Amino acid sequence: MGRYEFLEDVALADCAVEIEGRCLDDLFETAAAAIARLMVDPATLAITVERTINLEAPERDMLLYDWLSEMIFLKDRDSQIFPHARVRVTGEGPYRLTADVHGGTIDPEHTALGADPKAVTFHQFALERASGGWRARVVIDI
Amino acid sequence: MKITESLRSTVKRVDDCIWEIPPEAKSGMLVPARLYASGPLLEQMDDGVFEQVANVACLPGIVRASLCMPDGHWGYGFPIGGVAAFRADSGVISPGGIGFDINCGMRLIRTGLTEDEVRPRLHELIAALFGTVPAGVGAKGFVRLSGSEFKKVMVEGAGWCVARGYAWPEDLAHIEGRGCLPGADPEAVSARALERGMEQLGTLGSGNHYLEIQVVRPGAIHDEDAAHVLGVEGAVQVFVMLHCGSRGFGHQVGTDYLKVFDLAMKQYGISVGDRELACAPFRSKEGQAYFGAMTAAANTAFANRQVITHRIREAFAKVFGRDACALGLGVVYDVCHNTAKLERHVVDGRERELVVHRKGATRAFGPGEPDVPADYQEIGQPVIIGGSMETGSALLVGTARAMAETWGSTAHGAGRTMSRAQAKRRIGGETLIKDMEARGIIVRAASKSGVAEEASFAYKDLTAVVDTLHRLDISRPVVSLTPIGNIKG
């Protein structure tokens, strides 16, 4: 997996995160781990749920936007968080994502809760090639 | 967005607490940007505020100036504390000028109880409230709705709650717009938004959202006459304050339309300094669809705060053994701070229809305005400003000056000065909860780390914000409220 870092000096009331991956698939997998970590302590989440997610977007960055938005959507609709993902991004526009995600349902008695993200913003939103792979910056409204 | 120190350096003082960035300061600015702040509050604003308030000044159809209230801080798109009015006939509407939490707002409920009556049962009361008002990540409400019933909520807002027994009929008069904004269009809402929000009615959320038990301390009433009109009878009276919004439903509406506007801008030949300011002409197909969906979310937020009010009344009745009516649990007021509304304001001596965006800014209509409740006509619309969970909040009223200066708008909170991570490094959630209990404030929270993020040192001094609003005469302080109990997500 790649690496992610929550940034402190961007949009104080929200949550900015920088994500790096060796390839696009790796970056998307790391992004899922980052947003899951924002919402809960994954160590306190029983991994009991598997799903397959398919997305399509006209641009690569919009695919990332939709991917993170899907994680937020599933948190609200199904109370489920997915720290682990196997992602495959294909296509040259439109871009397609197929992901097998593993996670669990929030149990308020056992799951250490974090922030409750509302949405992915376009503020400073970027997905770009970097030396050795890909890098993204995302500000999440919490 | 590149943050430049140079924009801060272009700010000129035009009055005691009014500062201006001239249109020449940044390419594309159509009007000046105005920041309302005392000198020290301006100093505390982060550089992002100056860039963002200038970006808003570049949007098509903006009237007079792009404004930032004294609690302004770096947000996304608009700054938090941003206010801007656009011509309804030729201007734009922007989801980034409202925020994802559509109609996030404040509600204040009075009680006929004193601190002496509440204090012995405070732990029990906080536990009852924590048990009955779901909070935190993934929480679901107790109201079960079909899709068609949820669409009624979108159209009727708090009024829907009356027929369902979740509201007293007299509650509606004390809600901005009577808890139902016109123009809601459920057909403009996506199926995903419905799915996401349908089970969340009556939930608090997380972040800086809270439900607080507050008390009026001796010396905290600043305007006896206005306080009396608002049902503040004296020191030691207990109040309940609520801060939350439209939950996942509104968040999804914002997400959906941000993408729509991102594409539509090309079609309308609009470019923006921050992609989060994606916008479309208000009268365009996309603009009208968003306005209909956004209003549906705003009405759902009114219903959300109303359902929570119902649960608060139930909890008080259970703990104190008297019904909520006998306990005097009436709504003082409910006010939005994340909306765009069609309003009529005087521009260059002529009344015009404007789309007034308020993002982290509260409407503050003055005495005599038609949308101010009949019993508050003489004092102006109540303004509820939430402070930090440790230090307290404030009740103010709108003024005629606000109508003339800020499109009838004022601040909404204290404004952050520290990142959430910094706050968590400085104090742990458990430690803060214990500290607060030692000071007489009982806290129950779904997330301990979330409590640490909301520590008082992460915010500006609310007194300084309120004093500045008073000096500007865009709202008038009535009473300060001190927390004694807090429920957080």
Chai-1 contact restraints between the chains, C-beta under 6 A:
chainA,res_idxA,chainB,res_idxB,connection_type,confidence,min_distance_angstrom,max_distance_angstrom,comment,restraint_id
A,E8,B,S419,contact,1.0,0.0,6.0,A-B,restraint_1
A,E8,B,A421,contact,1.0,0.0,6.0,A-B,restraint_2
A,E8,B,Q422,contact,1.0,0.0,6.0,A-B,restraint_3
A,A11,B,W74,contact,1.0,0.0,6.0,A-B,restraint_4
A,A11,B,Y76,contact,1.0,0.0,6.0,A-B,restraint_5
A,L12,B,H73,contact,1.0,0.0,6.0,A-B,restraint_6
A,L12,B,W74,contact,1.0,0.0,6.0,A-B,restraint_7
A,L12,B,R416,contact,1.0,0.0,6.0,A-B,restraint_8
A,L12,B,S419,contact,1.0,0.0,6.0,A-B,restraint_9
A,A13,B,R416,contact,1.0,0.0,6.0,A-B,restraint_10
A,M39,B,V137,contact,1.0,0.0,6.0,A-B,restraint_11
A,S69,B,T255,contact,1.0,0.0,6.0,A-B,restraint_12
A,F73,B,R196,contact,1.0,0.0,6.0,A-B,restraint_13
A,K75,B,G138,contact,1.0,0.0,6.0,A-B,restraint_14
A,D76,B,R196,contact,1.0,0.0,6.0,A-B,restraint_15
A,D76,B,G248,contact,1.0,0.0,6.0,A-B,restraint_16
A,R77,B,E195,contact,1.0,0.0,6.0,A-B,restraint_17
A,R77,B,R196,contact,1.0,0.0,6.0,A-B,restraint_18
A,S79,B,G138,contact,1.0,0.0,6.0,A-B,restraint_19
A,I106,B,G138,contact,1.0,0.0,6.0,A-B,restraint_20
A,L113,B,G136,contact,1.0,0.0,6.0,A-B,restraint_21
A,L113,B,V137,contact,1.0,0.0,6.0,A-B,restraint_22
A,L113,B,A446,contact,1.0,0.0,6.0,A-B,restraint_23
A,L113,B,S447,contact,1.0,0.0,6.0,A-B,restraint_24
A,G114,B,S447,contact,1.0,0.0,6.0,A-B,restraint_25
A,D116,B,V137,contact,1.0,0.0,6.0,A-B,restraint_26
A,D116,B,G205,contact,1.0,0.0,6.0,A-B,restraint_27
A,D116,B,S206,contact,1.0,0.0,6.0,A-B,restraint_28
A,K118,B,F100,contact,1.0,0.0,6.0,A-B,restraint_29
A,K118,B,D101,contact,1.0,0.0,6.0,A-B,restraint_30
A,K118,B,H251,contact,1.0,0.0,6.0,A-B,restraint_31
A,A119,B,F100,contact,1.0,0.0,6.0,A-B,restraint_32
A,A119,B,H251,contact,1.0,0.0,6.0,A-B,restraint_33
A,A119,B,G254,contact,1.0,0.0,6.0,A-B,restraint_34
A,A119,B,T255,contact,1.0,0.0,6.0,A-B,restraint_35
A,T121,B,Y76,contact,1.0,0.0,6.0,A-B,restraint_36
A,T121,B,E276,contact,1.0,0.0,6.0,A-B,restraint_37
A,F122,B,R275,contact,1.0,0.0,6.0,A-B,restraint_38
A,F122,B,E276,contact,1.0,0.0,6.0,A-B,restraint_39
A,H123,B,Y76,contact,1.0,0.0,6.0,A-B,restraint_40
A,H123,B,E276,contact,1.0,0.0,6.0,A-B,restraint_41
A,Q124,B,M1,contact,1.0,0.0,6.0,A-B,restraint_42
A,V139,B,Y76,contact,1.0,0.0,6.0,A-B,restraint_43
A,D141,B,F100,contact,1.0,0.0,6.0,A-B,restraint_44
A,I142,B,G207,contact,1.0,0.0,6.0,A-B,restraint_45
